[in-house]
């Protein structure tokens, strides 16, 4: 299964030197809660980290600094953790669980940005899969129930005839 089916494409890519004020404006105008900080490199964008709306609020309320004075790259406080677009959903879930991540950048083998894998996206996907399995189960259960009832009726009629 391809992670493309689960990835979110609701993000924007920003330059590492852009101010958090500008990041905030981009997020608001684009109606996204996540931006990928990426450096342009040979006609592609190399991801360096993520900034979420929560990160911006933290910088504003906790640090008490004006967002126009802080660059995007300066608040990325953990190493970039990403998965390849060929990573299995199970491996991605395991990695996110082990690292305590709600979002992870998905790239191809050339490090080009592919999308963002989110806990919400995974849960939505798994919920859809469970619903599909539940429909199969219900259908089979009802069919088997009908066969059992018909079998019991045939057995009852056979016993009555003998």
Secondary structure, DSSP 8 states (H G I E B T S, - for coil): --GGGT-B---EEE-TTSBHHHHHHHHHHHT-SEEEEEEEETTEEEEEEEEEHHHHHHHHHTS---GGGSBTGGG--S---EEETTS-HHHHHHHHHHHT-SEEEEE-TT-BEEEEEEHHHHHHHHHHHHHHHHHHHHHHHHHHHHHHHHHHHHHHHHHHH-
